[in-house]
Amino acid sequence: MTVKEALAKWEEKTGVKVSEAKEIKLYDQIPPIEKMDTSLSELTSCEKLSLSTNSIEKITNLNGLKNLRILSLGRNQIKDLSGLEAIGDTLEQLWISYNLIEKLKGIQCMKNLEVLYMSNNLVTEWGEFMQLADLPCLVDLVFFGNPLQEKHSADGTWMDEASKVLPKLQKLDGTSVINQEEDEGDGAT
């Protein structure tokens, strides 16, 4: 199914024009959406878009989504994060768990991203994880189920190492992060 077809069905079902809707849910389409096509540019008022549980391989055609704050792309076939540049200034939350992402190239453009849910992907290298340090607003990260996290959870170093790379993080994998510097500052009088 195309996004255009899914949007037409959504409009018919809800009675709301896609150009006026603040939230659009196109998850778990049958047959699944395979491509993010140009009809996404019609979603000019959309603040939350859900395209999860489809068969999308590539993030594309987000140019018209100037108000998008939350993008849900979990449970697809996405291999990388390129294509996010058009929403880099507005997106606050990216939900992209259960995909095929190994590399985080392209994430740096997300200057207002506060929440990143990317569990159960294929990230294996610290070098990739370190790209998340370029996200100045990131406070909530779910990263469990990636080979990198699994390896360092097994030896007990995951929370400490990830917190060093991302000192502003408040929540990691659903657990509150207590920053060492804050602890030391609290005790000093």
C-alpha positions in Angstrom: 0.0 0.0 0.0 1.2 3.5 -0.6 1.0 6.4 1.9 -1.3 8.1 -0.5 -3.8 5.2 -0.3 -3.4 4.9 3.4 -4.1 8.7 3.9 -7.2 8.5 1.7 -8.5 5.6 3.9 -7.6 7.5 7.0 -9.5 10.6 5.8 -12.5 8.5 4.9 -12.5 6.8 8.3 -12.0 9.9 10.4 -13.8 12.6 8.4 -10.7 14.9 8.9 -8.7 16.4 6.1 -5.1 15.2 6.4 -3.8 18.7 5.8 -5.6 19.8 9.1 -4.9 16.8 11.3 -2.5 17.2 14.2 -2.1 13.4 14.7 -2.2 10.8 12.0 -1.9 7.0 12.7 -1.0 4.8 9.7 0.5 2.0 11.7 0.0 -1.7 10.9 -1.5 -1.2 7.5 -2.7 -4.2 5.5 -1.1 -4.5 3.1 1.8 -2.7 4.7 3.2 0.7 3.6 6.5 0.1 1.8 7.6 3.6 1.0 7.3 7.1 2.5 6.0 8.9 -0.7 5.5 12.5 -1.6 1.9 12.5 -0.3 3.4 13.0 3.2 4.0 16.7 2.2 0.2 17.2 2.6 0.5 16.7 6.4 1.3 20.4 7.0 -0.4 20.5 10.4 0.7 17.1 11.6 2.5 17.1 15.0 2.5 13.3 15.6 2.8 10.8 12.8 2.8 7.1 13.3 4.0 4.8 10.5 5.1 1.9 12.7 4.6 -1.8 11.9 4.8 -1.5 8.2 7.6 -2.5 5.7 9.3 0.9 5.2 13.0 0.6 4.3 14.0 4.3 4.0 13.1 7.6 5.7 12.1 10.0 2.9 9.7 12.9 1.9 9.4 14.7 5.2 9.9 18.2 3.7 6.3 19.5 4.2 6.1 18.4 7.9 7.1 21.7 9.4 5.1 21.1 12.6 6.2 17.4 13.3 7.2 16.9 16.9 6.8 13.1 17.2 7.6 10.5 14.5 7.0 6.8 15.1 8.7 4.4 12.7 9.1 1.4 15.0 8.8 -2.2 13.6 9.8 -1.4 10.0 12.8 -2.4 7.8 14.7 0.9 8.2 18.5 0.5 7.9 19.8 4.1 8.5 18.7 7.5 9.8 19.3 9.6 6.7 16.3 11.5 5.5 15.6 13.3 8.8 17.2 16.6 7.8 13.9 18.2 6.8 12.5 17.8 10.4 15.7 18.3 12.2 14.6 21.6 13.8 11.2 20.5 15.0 11.3 16.8 15.9 11.3 16.2 19.7 10.7 12.5 19.8 11.8 9.7 17.4 10.5 6.2 18.0 12.4 3.9 15.8 12.8 0.6 17.8 12.7 -2.8 16.1 14.4 -1.8 12.8 17.7 -2.8 11.2 19.8 0.3 12.1 23.5 -0.3 12.5 24.8 3.2 11.9 23.6 6.5 13.4 24.9 8.8 10.7 22.2 11.4 10.0 21.1 11.8 13.7 23.2 14.9 14.2 20.6 17.1 12.5 18.1 16.5 15.3 18.9 19.6 17.3 15.7 19.5 19.4 15.4 15.8 19.9 14.6 15.0 23.5 13.4 11.4 23.3 15.0 8.6 21.2 13.5 5.2 21.4 15.7 2.9 19.4 15.7 -0.5 21.1 16.3 -3.7 19.3 18.3 -2.4 16.4 21.8 -3.5 15.3 24.2 -0.9 16.7 27.4 -2.7 17.7 30.1 0.1 17.9 30.7 2.8 20.6 31.7 5.1 17.7 28.2 5.0 16.4 26.7 5.5 19.9 28.9 8.5 20.4 27.1 10.4 17.6 24.2 10.7 20.1 26.5 13.2 22.0 25.7 15.7 19.2 22.1 15.9 20.3 22.0 18.8 22.7 18.5 18.2 24.1 18.5 14.4 24.4 17.3 13.4 27.9 15.5 10.1 27.4 17.1 7.2 25.5 15.9 3.6 25.1 18.7 1.6 23.6 18.4 -1.9 25.0 18.4 -4.8 22.6 21.2 -3.4 20.5 24.3 -5.6 20.5 26.4 -2.8 22.0 24.1 -2.5 25.0 23.8 -6.2 25.4 27.5 -6.7 25.5 28.1 -4.0 28.1 25.1 -4.9 30.2 26.6 -8.4 30.5 29.8 -7.0 32.0 27.9 -4.4 34.1 29.4 -1.3 32.5 26.5 -0.1 30.3 24.8 2.6 32.4 28.2 4.1 33.5 29.7 4.1 30.0 26.5 5.4 28.3 26.1 8.1 30.9 29.7 9.3 30.3 29.0 9.8 26.6 25.6 11.4 27.3 26.0 13.4 30.5 22.7 15.3 30.1 20.7 12.0 29.9 18.0 11.8 32.6 16.6 8.4 31.6 18.4 5.4 30.0 16.4 2.3 29.1 13.6 3.3 31.4 15.9 3.9 34.4 16.6 7.3 35.9 20.2 8.3 35.4 22.0 9.8 38.4 24.8 11.9 37.1 28.0 11.7 39.1 28.7 15.4 38.8 25.3 16.3 40.2 25.9 13.9 43.1 29.2 15.6 43.9 27.6 19.1 43.6 24.8 18.2 46.0 27.1 17.3 48.8 29.3 20.3 48.6 28.5 23.3 50.8 
